[in-house]
Amino acid sequence: MKTQNTKLMRLPAVIERTGFSRSWIYELINQKQFPQPIKIGSRAVAFIEGEIDEWIEMLISKSRSETI
């Protein structure tokens, strides 16, 4: 079992890590195809870094398995 990094990432860091735009990230969230954010305040959300990293790894794995 992997130990998940529980560091919180705000949206600008997620945008930088994924290369996706804010609107595309929220579109993927609405489609349940991206890790769900957690509320950290009345108007603030964050993402769990380990979930973002696992999601990126899953995309890479899926992409590579489709090209073989």
C-alpha positions, 0 to 999 in steps of 0.5 A: 500500500502506498503512503499518500502525501497529504499535503494540501495544494491550492488551485494555482499549484494544481494548475502548474502541476497538471498544465490544465486550465482552471476551467478544465480542472473544474469541468473534470471535477464536475464529470467526476474524472479528477480528484475532488477538492476539500473545503478549507474555508468558507470560500477556499478549497484545496486538493490533496497532493497525493491524490493529484500525483496518483491521478497523473500517474493513472493518466500516464499509465492509461495513455501508455497502455492505449498506445501499445 
